[in-house]
């Protein structure tokens, strides 16, 4: 690759004009004069046209396995009202009489119904002859019609335990149709499992490649779902390198732990590897299920709750730390973050470990006194810039109040305190495109419209999606920067992010994506 403006990510030599690759690896980078001696009669020379070249993006928190259902969701990501949702669901049902269960994704809490959530009867208006489940944009909250609630009750009875955090009316004890963690229920429903298709996962992988993702950390993979990734791996159809975190639902029993450990030790190759376990300590602010140090602004009687008793959570963390897992804990609230930090610290002390690079996912509220602990303990905050955007935080802000909104998503403070801050998409919760996240990270505005004190520089945002993200994947020796011996995973962009105003970053597009020196995506029309 020559005639390029290459941001290598190497802090001692961040810029180059040319890049030479041999096989899957980078052989040399530097000026064109330094690279020219390597060019021979059989060398394939690529001209970047003076455009910006970056290390391939590493999405450190994504849910590609949800691609099983890609194309069969009723799309609600444009924030429709309840009436519009009812219309879309009814129309979809009429057009798809063969589907045994209907699923929609992406509703916004405030747009759907300000001040509260609809009930199962509100969805019965649209469809009452088969189950309907709609999930919020954050992937947590589910809304079911009466038929779905009936299926859920039957499943819970057969399992002999509660799953999905079904909400009941406090007076009548009747299910309302709301499920705080619907994703814990659906794996137990055959109708949902039959919807899954390898074609959907293939399409998701192609989507990731088109936006320049070369490594993806799928952070919530059920043991049974690994077979889908393995099928694509065996067929040679993976165009992104996959790291997987095995999901540990709250009802997981210790007798399954040997299977978790077997998968950690198994090596397919560097295209597919189990590297972590995923836990939840709390939920989300929008539904009052995130664990807070102080009460909710819109419910002073509540500080949220935890998914486990604290000592139970500590014991699970100790066990998986001892087994050698990286632990990735979902913690949105500041109390959830503190509980996770405490659990990691105690586990490392008990087990004599310190190199497992445990992560806390989201970290939307962090107490100022806990911010220095990330660097001290070597814990990685993995955060999603898009989650901080004004259009996605309406109900969130109502729940938290102005003071906590101003202090939320503290990227700048974490970086300044020495934390290895990592950025990610959380797709399909938010846009898969890393450039959307980079734009939010560098152009973020406070509630009053002024530049946010939490924003970061362009280089810091890119590093969060490349160098630091590779570290979070235990892969800094092979990717994340463009240096000799590392994989030739890189992207060519239509615009130079370092030269355009932050507000123009959204105009940039990935023109080419290379993985292991092979071009897996190219679209020169994106230069228009």
Buried (B, 14 or more C-beta within 10 A) or exposed (E): BBBBBBBBBBEEEBEBBBBBBEEBBBBBBBEEEBBEEEBEEEEEEBEBEEBBBBBBBBBBBBBBBBBBBBEBBBEBBEBBBBEBBBBBBBEBBEEEEEBEBBBBBBBBBBBBBEEEBBBBEBBBBBBBEBBBBBBBBBBBBBBBBBBBBBBBEEBBEEEEEEBBBBBEEEEEEEBBBBBBBBBBBBBBBEBBEEBBBBEBBBBBBBBBBBBBBBBBBBBBBEBEBBEBBEEBBEEEEBBBBBBBBBBBBBEBEEEEBEEBBEBBEEEBEBBBBBBBBBBBBBBBBBBBBBBBBBEBBBEEEEBBBBBBEEEEBBBBBBBBBBBEBBBBBBBBBBBBBBBBBBBBBBBBEEBEBEEBBBBBBBBBBBBEEBBBBBBEBBBBBBBBBBBBBEEBBBBBBBBBBEEBBBBBBBBBBBBEBEBBBBBBBBBBBBBBBBBBBBBBBBBBBBEEEEEBEBBBBBBBBBBBBBBBBBBBBBBBEBBBBBBEEBBBBBBBBBBBBEEBEBEEBBEBBBBBBBBBBEEBBEEEEBEE
